[in-house]
Amino acid sequence: MWFKNLSLLRFTETFTLSAEKLEERLETGRFQACGSLQPMSYGWTPPLGRDDGPLVHATGGRLMICALREEKILPSSVVNEILAEKVAEIEERKGTPVRKKERDALRDDIIHDLLPRAFSFTRRLYAYIDPMVGWLVVDSASAKKTEELASWLRRCLESLPVTLPSVRERPASVMTRWLAEGSPPPGIAIESECELRATDEEGAVIRCKNHDLAAPEIQNHLEAGKEVVKLAVVWNDRLGFVLDDTLGIKRLRFLDAVQDQASDVEAADDAERFDADFSIMSLELANFLPRLLELFGGENTQS
């Protein structure tokens, strides 16, 4: 169980629910498969994948949860094709154009007829709560999916006091300085990928991959006023990732030092492997996240 992206939410109040109490609350939002006429369903599912398993997997005081989303696949091109046929048939029969209200009603009827026969796909989204340091960590690069999970969690708990992490220095300004001066802070190594964006209204974007970021053309863009909004870095030879200007982390890699540590742990089955990987991963991130905030002047706790 290794997260590939990190969307971070900061608790503004201490999270006090035990694993058992959290389990009780999540039961109210357990996943139920789509009904025949239901286009989408969302809810909690056991992180270990067994239908009869617990909805909360606790390790070392940290609480892993998993949301499951099922969505019916109903291509708009199929609906539009059938709609066009029905509209043409009605207009030919009546000799008058079909009005928008009638067209919308026809579309709804078509969708209603097709949904029971539509295929569906499911997608899991993992997250964990670290009550000891006050983080909700979501394995997603999408703000929309992160908010969907947080909203469902808030619905089950009736309250979820979280906010995006706030730091004292603008991440874009700090990362731009690293690249312009060629002097990242201790423990940070810059790799060969970045995204630069102009600060004017047009907001021109330059994306570089597998490129020497110390090259003159990169420096020219920085001197022209572009800022670094994404930067690939390595932290302490343990984590590699692309960091953006909202403190989002994409394409997260746990490097050899961490993977070797995981390999040294013997696991009798998939459940033990999951538990060991989660323990190592969450401990690694617990060490890293405070440093992430420090890189940008520390956490801004002022409201």
N, C-alpha and C positions, 0 to 999 in steps of 0.2 A: 504494500500500500504506500505508494510514493506519489505525492501531489506533483502535478506538472505545471501548475500556475498557482499564484497566490493573489486572492483579493482579500484585503485586510479590513476588518471592522474592529473598532476599539470600544470596549465596554466603558461606559461613563459611571456605572455603579458596580459594586461587587456582585459577581454571579454566585448565588448561594445554593442553588439547587444541587442535590446529590444526584448520582446516576439513577437511583431508583425513582426519585421524584421527577426527574426529567423524563424518564421512561413513561411515567403515568401521564404526563402532560402531552407527550408526543403521540400517545395512543389515540388521542382525540383527532389527530390528523394523519392517521395511518393511511397508506396508499390503498385505494380501491380501483380495480381495473375499470376502464371505460365501459359504460353501458352501450347498447347498440346505437343509440342516438346521441351519445355524448362525444363531442369532438376532442376533448382533452381531459386528463385527470392528473392530479398532483398530490403527493403525500409522502410520508416517511416509510422507509423500508429498512430491514436489518442491514447494517453495514457489511456483515459477513456473507450476505447473499442468501442465507437460508430463510425461508418464509416463516418458520417457527422460531427464529432467533430473536434476541432482544433488539430494540430500536436504538439502544445506546451501547456503544462499546467503550468501556472505561479502561484506561491504562495510565498508571502513574499520575492519577488525578486529572487527566485530560479526557474529554468526552467526544468520541467520534459519532457522528450522525450521517445519515445518507437520505437524500431526497430522490424520488423516482417520478419522472414525468412521462406519461404516455400520451401520444398525440396521433390522431387519425390522419392518414395521408390521403388527401383529397385534392389533387392538382387543380388549380384554377382553370387551366386550359381545358380540362375535361368538362368542368361545370360550364364554362363559356361556350364550348361547342354544342352541348346539349341545349343550353339556353337559346343560342342563335337559331337552332333548328325549331324550337318551340315557338319563338317569336315570329319566325318566317311563316310557320304554319298558321298561326293565329291571324297575322296580317293578311295572308292570302285568303283566309276564310271570311274575315270580317271586312276586308277592304279598307281598314283604317290602321294607323300606326299604333303600336303598343306603347302606352304611357309608362313613365319611369316607375310609378307606384306598382303597376301591374307587373312590370319587368322584375322589380325587386321581390315581389311575392312569388313569381315563378322561380327565381334563383333560390329562395328559401325552400320551396317545395323540392327542387332538384337535390339540394344538399341533404334534405331530410330523407329522400329516397336512397341516396348513395351511401350515406354514413354507415348503415348496418353492414354494407358489403366492402367498406374501405379497409385497407390494411392499416396497421398501426406500428409505430416504432417507439421504443422506450429508451430513456437516457437517465443514467444515475449521476448525481452530483454529491460529492462528499464534502464534508466540512467538519471541523472540530472546535470545541470550546476549550480554552485554557483558562480556567478560573483563577489560577495562581497569579497570572500576570495580566489577565483581562483582555484576551484576544478571542475573536471569532474569525477563524481562518477558513476560507472557502477555496476549493480547488477549481477555480474558474478564472478565465481572462475576460469574462463578460460582466459588465456592471449590471446588465438586465437580469442575467441568471442569478447573480449574487443577491440582488434586491428581491427576486422572487423567493429565493430560499429564506432570506431574512424576514420577509413579510409572512411567510407561512409559519416560521418559527415564532414570530411575534403573535400571530393569531392563536397558536397553541398555548403560549406562555402568558398571553394577555398583556405582556409588556416585554420589550426588548430594548433596553437603553444602550444602543450602540451608535457610533458615528464613524465617519472616515477618519483615519489618523491625520493629525495636524502637526506640522513641524515649523520651526522658527524661520528657516530659510527656504526660499523657493527651490524645489528640486531641479528645475530647469536651469536656474542660475548656477547652482552648485555643480551640476554635471558639465555645464558649459565651461566653467572654470577648470575643472579637471582636465578636459580635453584641450583647452587653449593653452594651459600651462604645462601640460604633460606630466602632472604631478598629482595623481590620485592619492587619497589618504592611505595610511598603513593598512595592509590586509586586503586592499582593493586593487585588482589588476584589470586594466581595460583590454577588452578583446577587439575584434575586427568588425563590429557592426554598430551602427548608430542611425538615428533619424534626426535631422535638423529641420527646424521650422522658422520661417521669418516671423518677426513680431509685428509686421504691418498688417493692414486689413486683408491683403491678398493671401497672406499666410503660405507662401511657397514652401514646398517640402522637398527635402533631399534625403533619399534613403541609400545607405551604404552597407554592403555586406561583403565579407571576405576582402576587406579593404584596409590598407594601412591608414589608420586614423590620424597619424602624425604627418601625413603627406601635405604638401603645400596647398592643394586645392581644398582640403578640409579646413585648414587654417584660414584660407581666404573667405570661405563661407562664414566662419565665426567672426572674422573681422568685419564682414559686411552686415553683421547684426543678427545672424541666425542663432537660435538657441538649440541646445541638445534636449530633445524631448523623449528620446529612447536611447539607451546605451547598454551594450552587452558587457558584463563584468564577471569577474570571479572573486569570490570572498574566501580568503584564507585557504585556498586550494581545496575547499570543501563543498562549496555551492557555486554553480554557474547559472546565470540568468540574464534576461533582458529587463532592465528597470525603466519604468516610464515616469513621467513628471507628476503622476498622481500617486506614486509609490506602489503602483501595480507591478507585479512580477510575473513575467511570461517565460515560457520554455525553461522552466526550472530543472536543473540537473543536479543530482546528488553525486558528487565526484568520488574518485576511487577511495579516498580515506574513509568516507562514510559507507560506501558499498562494501568495503573490506570488513568494516565493523559489523555490518549486517550479515555478511557471509560467515562470520565466526560464530554466529548464534545458531545452534542446532534447533530445528523445529520438527516435531513429529508429524504435523499435518498442516493443512492450509490455514486453519484457525490460529495455530501457534505462530506460523509465518507472518500472518497478518498482524498479530499482536506485537511481534518483535519489530517488524518494519515500522509500525505506527509509533511504537515507543522511541525508536532511534530517530525517526523523522521529526517527531514533535519536540524531542529534546534538542535536536540540532536547530530547529527553528526558534525554540525558546532562547537559545544562545544568540541567534542571529538577529532577531527582530529588535532588541534594544540597540544593537549596533547600527541597524538601519536608521533608526530615529536619530542617533547621534551624528550620523554622516551629514544630516541636514540641520544641525544646530540644536538637536534635542526636541523633545515633544513640547508642543505648544499647548499648555493646559488652560490658558485663559479662554474664557467664553467669548 
